[in-house]
């Protein structure tokens, strides 16, 4: 199934600012002799408008939300070949394959991009290295909707299989809240030894470590029983709703790097880059 990066960045039917540095990603050098601006007045804006309309239409076939696109071309001939200078995509109230976000922004990293679409084979071929910087904003409602995903439920069942084996605990439900720019992760836990249900709330910050979002300064905010905070932190890192959400954003044929994250105005901002190597074919 297509993932969100594929939906946004790669269903182009036909470089912008380099916000993040990537040691392994190199932009292709444009063949300048073939990329002169169109000398037919008005042709490029019309062609770009048509291309924007096509891209937006394709996105809406795969994802719900409000979208706008802005493509910048060299000339009409290049655009028809799938060669373009830059592409920016903005989406709000986004929903796709179990992923929810208040807003998503993607912009190409390079000033020269070449993607060939084969409509007959329903494939996309990257003729050069392709990269986009992205920024995703998630609010409390987005995260709570995302963790209703069946894959997240499978992760909880895996944790419960361990807890049930030793009759220690069983996670009945989970939820997320964001208050004062701090995330609270709540678990309703059944404790078989005491035959009671207990609300366990972890108050935590997050940080980016080796390209992943991990807990930082996690503390037990409530719970009538004593829990080992370190063990709880490991458990929540496994069930990390932010990391799970961003994994839904990824595509197996693309390389996604998370560079920065912050909680501002009780919303979570995650930014980074996604790249696709030259000659990769996606279906």
C-alpha positions as CSV (number, residue, x, y, z in Angstrom):
1,X,0.0,0.0,0.0
2,X,1.1,3.6,-0.6
3,X,2.4,5.5,2.3
4,X,2.1,9.2,2.8
5,X,5.5,10.2,1.5
6,X,4.7,8.3,-1.7
7,X,1.3,10.0,-1.9
8,X,2.6,13.5,-1.5
9,X,6.1,13.5,-3.0
10,X,6.0,10.9,-5.7
11,X,2.8,10.8,-7.6
12,X,3.9,13.4,-10.0
13,X,2.4,13.1,-13.4
14,X,4.7,15.0,-15.5
15,X,14.9,22.3,-6.0
16,X,14.1,24.4,-3.6
17,X,15.8,25.5,-0.4
18,X,18.1,23.0,1.3
19,X,16.6,23.2,4.8
20,X,18.5,20.2,6.2
21,X,21.9,18.9,5.5
22,X,22.2,15.2,4.6
23,X,25.7,13.8,4.5
24,X,24.8,11.0,2.0
25,X,22.4,12.8,-0.2
26,X,23.8,14.7,-3.2
27,X,21.7,16.7,-5.7
28,X,22.2,16.1,-9.4
29,X,23.8,18.7,-11.5
30,X,21.2,20.1,-14.0
31,X,22.1,20.0,-17.7
32,X,21.8,23.8,-18.0
33,X,22.1,23.8,-21.8
34,X,18.7,22.0,-22.1
35,X,16.9,23.9,-19.3
36,X,16.6,27.4,-20.6
37,X,13.5,29.2,-19.6
38,X,10.6,29.1,-22.0
39,X,10.6,32.0,-24.6
40,X,6.9,31.7,-25.2
41,X,5.3,34.2,-22.9
42,X,2.7,32.7,-20.6
43,X,3.4,29.1,-21.5
44,X,5.2,28.1,-18.3
45,X,2.6,29.6,-15.8
46,X,-0.2,27.8,-17.6
47,X,1.7,24.5,-17.7
48,X,2.6,24.8,-14.0
49,X,-1.0,25.6,-13.2
50,X,-2.2,22.5,-15.0
51,X,0.6,20.4,-13.3
52,X,-0.5,21.7,-9.9
53,X,-4.1,20.8,-10.6
54,X,-3.1,17.2,-11.6
55,X,-0.8,16.7,-8.6
56,X,-3.5,18.0,-6.2
57,X,-6.1,15.7,-7.8
58,X,-3.8,12.7,-7.4
59,X,-3.2,13.5,-3.8
60,X,-6.9,13.8,-3.0
61,X,-7.5,10.3,-4.5
62,X,-5.2,8.8,-1.9
63,X,-5.6,11.1,1.1
64,X,-8.2,13.3,2.8
65,X,-7.5,16.9,3.7
66,X,-7.1,20.3,2.1
67,X,-4.1,20.4,-0.2
68,X,-2.2,23.0,-2.3
69,X,0.8,22.5,-4.6
70,X,3.3,24.8,-6.2
71,X,5.6,23.4,-8.9
72,X,8.2,25.5,-10.6
73,X,9.4,24.4,-14.0
74,X,12.2,25.2,-16.4
75,X,10.2,25.0,-19.6
76,X,7.3,23.2,-21.1
77,X,9.4,20.5,-22.9
78,X,11.2,19.6,-19.7
79,X,8.0,19.5,-17.6
80,X,6.5,17.0,-20.1
81,X,9.5,14.8,-19.5
82,X,9.1,14.9,-15.7
83,X,11.9,17.5,-15.2
84,X,11.1,20.4,-12.8
85,X,12.9,22.9,-10.7
86,X,11.0,22.6,-7.4
87,X,7.8,21.4,-5.8
88,X,6.1,22.4,-2.6
89,X,3.1,20.6,-1.2
90,X,1.0,21.8,1.8
91,X,-1.8,19.9,3.4
92,X,-4.0,20.5,6.4
93,X,-6.3,18.1,8.4
94,X,-4.5,15.3,6.7
95,X,-5.7,11.7,6.9
96,X,-4.1,8.8,5.0
97,X,-3.8,5.1,5.9
98,X,-4.3,5.6,9.6
99,X,-2.0,8.6,9.8
100,X,-3.5,11.9,11.0
101,X,-1.8,15.3,11.0
102,X,-3.0,18.9,11.5
103,X,-0.6,20.0,8.8
104,X,2.1,18.6,6.5
105,X,4.5,20.6,4.3
106,X,7.0,19.1,1.9
107,X,9.5,21.0,-0.3
108,X,12.1,19.6,-2.7
109,X,15.8,19.9,-1.7
110,X,17.3,20.3,-5.1
111,X,17.1,22.7,-8.0
112,X,16.9,19.8,-10.5
113,X,14.4,16.9,-10.2
114,X,13.6,14.2,-12.8
115,X,10.8,11.7,-12.2
116,X,9.2,9.6,-14.9
117,X,5.7,8.2,-14.5
118,X,4.6,5.1,-16.4
119,X,0.8,5.2,-16.3
120,X,0.6,1.8,-18.0
121,X,2.7,0.1,-15.4
122,X,1.5,2.4,-12.6
123,X,5.1,3.1,-11.6
124,X,7.3,6.0,-10.8
125,X,11.0,6.0,-11.7
126,X,13.5,8.4,-10.2
127,X,16.1,9.4,-12.8
128,X,18.1,11.4,-10.2
129,X,18.4,11.4,-6.5
130,X,15.2,13.0,-5.1
131,X,14.8,14.7,-1.8
132,X,12.2,16.7,0.1
133,X,12.3,18.5,3.4
134,X,9.2,18.0,5.5
135,X,7.4,19.4,8.5
136,X,4.6,17.7,10.2
137,X,2.4,19.1,13.0
138,X,0.5,16.7,15.2
139,X,-2.0,17.7,17.9
140,X,-3.5,15.7,20.7
141,X,-6.5,14.6,18.6
142,X,-4.2,13.5,15.7
143,X,-2.2,11.2,18.0
144,X,-5.3,9.7,19.7
145,X,-6.8,8.9,16.3
146,X,-3.5,7.5,15.0
147,X,-3.1,5.0,17.9
148,X,-6.5,3.5,17.1
149,X,-4.7,1.9,14.2
150,X,-4.8,-1.9,14.2
151,X,-1.0,-2.1,14.0
152,X,-0.8,-0.2,17.3
153,X,-3.3,-2.5,18.8
154,X,-1.0,-5.4,17.8
155,X,1.9,-3.8,19.6
156,X,-0.2,-3.5,22.8
157,X,-1.2,-7.2,22.5
158,X,2.4,-8.1,22.2
159,X,3.2,-6.2,25.4
160,X,0.2,-7.8,27.1
161,X,1.4,-11.3,26.1
162,X,4.5,-10.7,28.2
163,X,2.5,-9.2,31.1
164,X,-0.1,-11.9,31.1
165,X,2.6,-14.6,31.1
166,X,3.8,-13.5,34.5
167,X,0.4,-12.2,35.7
168,X,1.8,-8.8,36.2
169,X,-0.4,-6.5,34.1
170,X,-2.7,-6.1,31.1
171,X,-3.0,-2.8,29.2
172,X,-6.7,-2.2,28.7
173,X,-6.5,1.1,26.8
174,X,-4.1,4.0,26.0
175,X,-4.5,7.7,25.3
176,X,-2.5,10.9,24.9
177,X,-2.9,14.4,26.2
178,X,-0.8,17.5,25.7
179,X,-0.9,20.2,28.4
180,X,1.5,23.1,29.0
181,X,3.6,21.8,26.1
182,X,4.2,18.5,27.8
183,X,2.9,15.1,26.6
184,X,1.1,12.8,29.0
185,X,0.7,9.1,28.0
186,X,-2.1,7.4,29.9
187,X,-2.5,3.6,30.2
188,X,-5.4,1.9,32.0
189,X,-3.7,-1.2,33.4
190,X,-5.3,-4.3,34.9
191,X,-3.1,-5.6,37.8
192,X,-4.2,-9.3,38.2
193,X,-2.4,-9.7,41.5
194,X,-4.5,-7.0,43.1
195,X,-7.6,-7.5,40.9
196,X,-7.8,-3.8,40.2
197,X,-7.5,-1.4,37.3
198,X,-5.0,1.4,37.6
199,X,-4.5,4.6,35.6
200,X,-0.8,5.0,34.9
201,X,0.2,8.4,33.5
202,X,3.7,9.2,32.3
203,X,4.7,12.8,31.9
204,X,7.4,13.1,29.4
205,X,9.4,15.3,27.0
206,X,10.9,13.8,23.8
207,X,14.1,14.2,21.8
208,X,15.5,13.0,18.5
209,X,18.3,10.4,19.0
210,X,19.9,8.7,16.0
211,X,16.9,9.7,13.8
212,X,14.3,8.4,16.1
213,X,11.9,10.1,18.6
214,X,12.6,8.8,22.1
215,X,11.4,9.7,25.6
216,X,13.3,12.3,27.6
217,X,12.9,13.0,31.3
218,X,10.0,10.7,31.7
219,X,8.3,10.8,35.1
220,X,5.3,9.0,36.7
221,X,2.6,11.6,37.0
222,X,0.0,9.4,38.7
223,X,-0.6,5.9,39.9
224,X,-1.3,4.4,43.3
225,X,1.3,1.7,43.0
226,X,5.0,1.9,42.7
227,X,6.4,1.4,39.2
228,X,10.0,1.2,38.1
229,X,10.2,4.4,36.0
230,X,13.1,3.1,33.9
231,X,11.1,0.0,33.0
232,X,8.0,2.1,32.3
233,X,10.1,4.4,30.0
234,X,11.3,1.4,28.0
235,X,7.7,0.2,27.7
236,X,6.5,3.7,26.6
237,X,9.4,3.9,24.1
238,X,8.2,0.7,22.6
239,X,4.6,2.0,22.4
240,X,5.9,5.5,21.5
241,X,2.9,7.2,19.8
242,X,5.1,9.8,18.0
243,X,7.5,7.2,16.6
244,X,4.6,5.0,15.6
245,X,2.9,8.0,13.9
246,X,6.0,8.9,11.9
247,X,6.6,5.3,10.9
248,X,3.2,5.5,9.2
249,X,4.5,8.5,7.3
250,X,7.4,6.5,5.9
251,X,7.7,4.5,2.7
252,X,9.8,1.4,2.4
253,X,11.5,2.7,-0.8
254,X,12.4,6.1,0.7
255,X,14.9,7.1,3.3
256,X,13.3,9.2,6.0
257,X,15.4,11.1,8.6
258,X,13.9,12.9,11.6
259,X,16.0,15.9,12.3
260,X,14.1,18.0,14.8
261,X,11.0,18.0,17.0
262,X,9.4,20.4,19.5
263,X,6.2,20.9,21.3
264,X,4.8,24.4,20.7
265,X,1.4,25.8,21.5
266,X,0.4,22.2,22.7
267,X,1.2,20.8,19.2
268,X,4.1,18.7,18.1
269,X,6.3,19.8,15.2
270,X,8.4,17.1,13.6
271,X,10.8,18.0,10.7
272,X,13.4,16.3,8.6
273,X,14.1,15.0,5.1
274,X,13.0,12.1,3.0
275,X,15.1,11.0,0.1
276,X,14.9,8.5,-2.7
277,X,17.9,7.1,-4.5
278,X,18.5,7.4,-8.2
279,X,17.0,4.6,-10.4
280,X,14.5,3.5,-7.7
281,X,11.2,2.4,-9.2
282,X,8.1,2.6,-7.1
283,X,4.8,0.9,-7.8
